[in-house]
């Protein structure tokens, strides 16, 4: 039985950085070659980054992507890597515009492709068949589907190549893999992180391996791209469902593995299958140690996703630092800890902005947080500024409360403008859902680290981060008082969130049904929840849609995040 050594490059590209992304690929190719690999497999759209969204409709962008791919064979040869088989993901085009399936479907001029390079030339190209059009994916609108399976024959083994969604759909390319009797299936992916997604992703890879009696090598991108976070977690599974190799989450990694796929048979090439012969290096490498990373627990995975999402947004967009308001509450404390873990405490700037209603304990908790983490910290009282506005406009009640929040937002945005910091906004998913945030106040900012994290989970993350620090002999970053005290915006005397909201465990349970599972009001009531409470919460969610449209982006970590996932009209009347 022939042996192939695979190298899976779990890389972190930047959209549009063709030169930088190519350099990353070449560095991985050198490492793969030095380790004795026969084949290097990269993630989906490695050369361009992913998703490229409507850049797929720009001919100049597609020409630049094609030029980067066309230049790769000579670069590989020049660096002594010409004999390595490289399978690289990229967009291709521009093609003649064509309609997709129906007369009113959108036009597209690009394809989502994988190209095979060896010996100084492009040997073959595969175009993704199934173009997802759900959740964060909008590929049906911008890509032209392919219709032919690619099979490489190397060392007497048939190696099939597909891209991401092609693995998820029954039939299609996966069915042809079985028909072609391939011994190895390579899958290029750009699969974003979601909580509990691995409970679906790994079983799918395993099921496909068993169904096709094929070794499946699944490589995924890693890194933050706007509001998406790719977690890597690349994996190789054999035809019995046994994990042969697995890359760590949330960091770049070259996963090396030896596989022993079945030899190719003498069957004819099925219809709609392109088979191309490629050479393989002749020398035999030594024995590899198993490289099987273990996944951390769910809270650590979530924390790592939030940290990576913020870090890459800062670094890829060239921000020197971040600024945020720190109140001594749980949300700002968790955001500050995430920021420090992401880019280092010395690049984090926190401002305490007490009003006449801020408790001494909250001010002390903010100072304690800053000392524990070590970020830059100072106090800017807002009482005098607020008093002038209240007096001039004669404000009381909610308008006066909102002025306090807007003054705070104005101050941290001024600090952002003055020093080029990225301004962070601290709102969690529960607050974003029900609109318990002041537009142009505490919603002000360019990035929202916990936007997709419900309030009850924010507390869980804070507890986990402190436990994690204690286990490592470090100072827990979040003051215990910030975790245990009743949450409050402190915009009026003795205010707490629960004055006007249901208890957070109940509120988050209803929001899970109404927002994430998309159940109607009557469905939730039928599930046993109080009618008055359900209607109150649903009304808050519906009325806050206009605020959400203006909010900062933040890392998507759930299956139903505000923004890309949930698109509802602002002007509407509830239908149940």
N, C-alpha and C positions, 0 to 999 in steps of 0.2 A: 504494500500500500504506500503510495507516494506521500512524502511529508512536505508541507509548505510552512514557511515562517511568515506570519502576517504582522504588520505594524499598523495599528489604528491610531491616527493622529487626532487626538481630542484637543482642538485648537480654539482660540478665542479671537475671531476676526473682527475687524471694524468695517462697517458698511462703506463701500466706496474706496477703501484704502487698498487698491490693487497691489501697489508696490510693497506695502507692509505685510499684507496677507501672503504675498508670494514669498517674501523673505521667511516668514514663519514656516511655510510649506517646505522650503529648501532646507531649513534647519532641521525639520522633522525627517526629511529625506536622508540627510547626512547621518542622523542618529539611527535611523532604520537600517541604512546600508551597513554602518559600522557594527550593528548588532546581528548582521547576517540575514536580514529580511529579504524575502523574494518579492513582496508586494507591499506597497504603502497605500492605505485607504484613508481618505479624508472625509470630513463631514459635508453635509449638504451646503452648497453655496460658499464653500470655504474661500474661494478667491474674491468674492464680492462682499461677504457678510450676508446675514439673513435676519429679518425679511427685508427685501429691497423695495417692497410696496410699489408705488407708481414710478419708481426709477426704471421698472421693467418696461415702461412705455416711452422711455427716452432713448432714441437711437444712439446718441452719443455715449450714453452710459453702457449700452450693450456693446458698442464697438470697442470701448475701452476694456470691457470684460473679455471679449474675444481676443483682443490684442495681447492681453496678459496670458491667456491660455496658449495662444499661438507662439509666444516667446518661451514658454516653459521647456519644450523639448531641448532646445539649444542650451538653455541655462543648465539643465540637468546634465547634459553631456559635458559642458564646459567645467562642471564641478565634479566630474568623475562618477556621475550617478546614472549614466545612460542606460545601464543594464537593469536598473530597478524598475519594476512595473508600478506605475503611479496612477491611482484612480482619484481624480479630483473633481469636486463639485463646483458648479458655476452656472450663471445664466448665459444663454446663447441668443444671438440675434444681431441686428434686427432682420426679421423675416417679413415677407409680404403680409400686410394685415389680412386677417381672415376672421370670419365669424365662427363662434363656437356653438355647434349643435343646432341652434335655432336662429330664426331670422332676427330676433330682437336681443340676442346675446351680445355681450361686448366684444370689441375687437381686441386682438392681442398680437404682439410682434416678437415675443420672446418665448424661450423654452427654459425649463429648469433641468439642467443636464449634469451628467457625469461623463468625463472624458478620460480615456485610457491612453497613457503616454509610455513609450519605451523605445529605446534605441534611437533617440533623436527625432522621433516622429509621433504624430497622433495616430493611434492605431484604431480607435473606435470611439463612438459617442452614443450615449443612451439618454433619452428624454423621458422625464417622469410622466407616468400615465395618468394617475389619479390626482386631481388638483383639488385640495380641500377648500371648502367654502363655508366654514363654520368656526365658531369661537374666534381666535385671533387670526385665522387664516383667510386670505382673500385671493388665493392663487387662481381660481377659475376665471377671475376677471382679467388677470394680467399675463397668463401663460397659455401656450398652445400645448395640448397633451400629446405625448408620444404614443406609439402603438406597437413597438417592436421590443422584444426582450433581447438583452445583450448577454452573450455567453463567451467567456474567455477560456481557451483551452491552453493550460500550462502544466508542465510536468505530468501530462497524461490525465489531468483533472479538468472537468468542466466547472467553471466558476461563473455563476450568474451575478448580474449587477442590477439592483433596483434602488429607488429613492423613497424613503420615508413613508408617505401615505400609501405607496404601492404595497407595503407590507401589511397595512391595516385592513385593506379591502380583500374580501374573499374573491376567489377567481382572479381574473386579470393576470398580471405578471407572476404572482405567486403560483397560480395554476400552471403556468407555462414552465416554471422552474421544475415542477414535478414531471411535466411532459418531457422536458429536456434531459431529465435524469441527472441534473447537476449535483456535484458532490459538495459544493460550497456556495453559499449565498452571501454576497456583500451588500450591505444596506447603508446608504449615506443618509444621515438624519440631521434635522434641525428641530428638535422636539423640546419645547419650553417646559420648565419645571412647573409643577403644581403639587400641592400637598396631596399625598397618597397616590400620585400618578404612577409611581413604581409598582403599585399593586395591580396596575393594568398593563404597563409597558413590558416588564419582564415576563409575565405570563404569556403575553402575545408573542414575544420573541421565542419563548420556549415552545409554545404551541405550533408556530410555523416550522421550527426546526424538526419537531416530531412528525408533523403532517407531511412534510416533504422529505423526511429522512435525510436531512441536509444539515451540515454545520452552518450556523448563521453567525456572521460577524457584523455586529451592529455598532456603528460609530456615530457619536452625537457631538454637536457643538457644545461649547461651554462659554459662559460670560453673559454680561448684561447688554441688552440692546434696547434703549429707551425703557419701555415698561415691561419688557420680557426678560426673563432670566433663563439661560440654558444651563442645565446642570451637569452635562457630560454623562457620567454613568454608562459609558460604552461597555459592551459586553459581548462575549463569544460563547455560544451554546452549541453543544453537539446534538446529533440526531436522537439521542435518548433524553434530551432535556437537561443534561449536566452542564453546569457553568464551567468553562475552561479558563476564562480570564475575565476580569472586570476592572474597569478604571475607577479611580476615586471621583467623587462628585466635586463640582465647583472649582476645579483647577485644571490647567492644561496638563496633558499627560500623553506620553507615547506608550500605548499598550502593545506589548509583544507577546505572541503566543504561537506555539507550534501546533498545527492541526494535521490530521491524517484522514483526509476525505477519500471517499471511494473513487476508484479510477473511472474514467469515462468509458461508456460502453460503445458499441458499434452502431447505435441507433442513428437513423437519419435525423437531420435537423428539422424540427417541427416548423409549421408555418408561423410566420411573424416572430421568428427567432433568428438573430444574427450571431453566428459563431465565428470568432476570430482567434487565430493561433498567436500566442505570444511566447517569447523565450523566457526562461528562468535562469537565475544564476546557477552555475554548476557546482560551486563549492558548498560543502556541508558545514554548518555551524554546530557549535557545541550544544549541550542540553540547557534549556531555559528553566529557571526556577518559576513555579507558578506565580502569577501576578493577579491575585483575586482580592480586590479591596472590599472591606466590610462597610456597610452603610451605617452611619450614626443613627441615633433615635430621631423621631419625627421633629422634636423641638429643635434639636441641633441642626437638622437639615433646613428647617424653615429659617432659623437665624442665619445660617450660611447663605441662603438664597437672598435674604434682605441685605446682608453685608455686601455680597457680590454685585447685586443690582445697583446699590448706591455707589460702590467703588468705581464700577465701570462707567456709570453716568458721569461721575466727576472727572475721571481720568480721560475718557474718550472725548469729552467735550472741553477739556483744557481748563477746568476750574482749579485755582490754587488751593481752595479751602471751602468750608461750609460755615454758615451762620444759622442759628436757630434761637428762638425764644425758649428759655428754661424757666418753668414755673414752680418746680418742685413736685409736679404731678407725675403720674405714671407714664403718660404718653411722651412728654418731652424727655423724660429720663431714659426711656427705652430708645427713642430716636437718637439721643446724644451718645448712648452706648454703642448703637449700631454704627454711627458715624465714626466714632473713635476706632472701632474694630476695622472699619473699612479703609480709612486713610490715615489713621494715627491721630492721637489726641492733640498734637501740636498744630494740626490743620483744622481744628474744630473751634468755633467761637460761639459762646453762649451768652445771651443777655437776659438778665432778670429784670423784669419791668413791673414792679409792684404798683398797685393802685391803693387807694385808701381802704379797699375791701380785702386786700391780700393779707392773709394771716402771717404772723411772725414765724410760725412753723413752716409754712410753704417757702418763705424766703430762706430760712435756714436749710431746708431740704435741698433747694437749688444750689446753695453754696456747698453743701456737703457732697452733692453729686459732682460738682466741678472739681472738688478736691480729690475725690475718689478716682475720677477718670483722668484728671490732669489737663483738661482743656482750658483755653483762654476764657475768662469769665469776668464780667463786671455788671454793675447794677445801674439801671437808668429808670428812676422813679417817673411815673407818668401822671401823677395826681394833678400837678399844676397845669399840664397841657390839657388834660381832660376837663378840668374845671373851667378853663377859658371857653372851650367849645360848648360845654353844657350851658354856661351862662349866656353866651351869645345867641344860642338857638333855643334856649329855654327847654332843654331836654330833660326828661325823666323816664323812668321805667325802662323798657326794652331798648328804645333808641339810645338812652344814656349808656346802657350796658354795651351796646354795639360800638359806641364811640371808643370805649376802653380797648376793645379788641382791635379796632381799626388803627388806633394810635400805636399799639404794639406792632401791628403789621407794618405800619409806615416806618417805624424806627428800625426794624430789622431789615426792611427793604432798603432803607437809606444806608445802612451799614454794608449791605450787599453791593450797592452801587459804588460806595466809597472805596471799597477794597477788592471788589471783584469776586467776593464769596458767592457760592451757590446758596441761595436761601432755601432752607428746608421748612416744610409745614408739617405739623405734628399730628394731624387728624387721623383717627383710626377708621376702620370700615363701618363700625356701628354709627359713629358720628356722621360720616359721609352719607350713610344710608338715610338717616332721619333728619339730616340738615341741621344738626346741632353744632353749627360752626358759623362764624360771622363772615359773610362774603366780603372780600377786600380787607379782612382782618386776620383771624387765625388761619384762613385759607390762603393767605398771600405766600407765595414762594414758588420755586421752580421744580421741586421734587418732594414727594410725599412718601417717606420710607415705609410707613405702616398703613398706607391707604387701603390695602387689601387684607388687613389683619383685624378681626373682630376684637372688641374690647376685652372680652373674657380671655381671649388668646394672648392679648398684650400682657396681661398679668402673668399668664403661664410662661411667656417668654422671659419676663423679668425675673421670675423665680428661677427658671433654668439657667439664665446667664449668671446669676449670683452663685448658684450651686456649682456651675462649671468653674467659676473663678476660685471658689473655696477649695474645690477638689485639686486645683493646680497650685494651691498655696498663694493665691493672689487676693488682692482686696476686691470684694464684691462691688461692682460698679454702681449699683442702684441702692439708694438708701432704703432701709426697711420701712420707714414711715411712708415713703412714696408708694409702696406696694400695699400697705395695710390701711391707710386712711381713706375715708369716703371720697370719691372723686368729685371735684368741684371746679367750675370755671372761675369762681370767686369774683363775680361781677356785681354782686349785691350782698348785703349782710347775711351770713350763715347759710349761704347757698350750697346745695349739693345737687348733683345730676339727678338723683332719684326724686327730687321735688316734683319733677315734671315728666319723668320717664319711668317705665316699668323697671324692675330690677334687671340688671344687665344679663344674668343667665336666661331669664325669660325673654328679654328683648332679643338677644342673639339667637335664641331658638326660633322665634317667630321670623326674624330676618332670614335665617337659613332657609326656611320654607318659602317665604315670599320672594326673596331676591335670588337666592342660589338655585332653589328647586322650581321656581317660577309658578308656585301654586297660587290660585286665587284666594280671595278672602274667605269664601264659603268653604273651600277645601280645608283651609287651616282651622276654621271653626269646627268643621266636622271631625278634625283630628283631635279635638278635645280642648282647644284654647278658647278663652273667654272672648265673646263676640265684641264687647266694648273695647277691650285691649287690642284685639286684632285690627279692628277698624281704625282705631287711633293710630297704631303703628303704620298701617298701610297708607293712611292719609299723609302722614309725615313723609314717608318714602316718596310717594307720588309728587308731593308738592316741592320736594327738594331737587327734582331733576334739573331745573335751571341752574342751580348752584353746581351740581356735578359737572355740567357741561363746561364750566369755567375753571374747574379745579386743576391742580398740578397732577402730572402723571406720577405713578409710583409702581414698584415691582408687583407684577401679577403673580400671585402665589396660590390662587384658588381656581376652581373650575368655572367660576362666574365672577369676574372682576368688573368693576365699573369702568366704562370706556369701550374697549374693543369688544368685550363679550356681550354687554347689555345695552341695547340701542332702543330706547323708548321715546315716544313723543313727549315734549314738554306740555303742550296743550292737549289735554284729554280729560275725559270723565270716566271714573272707574266703572267697569262692567261686572265686577264680582271677582 
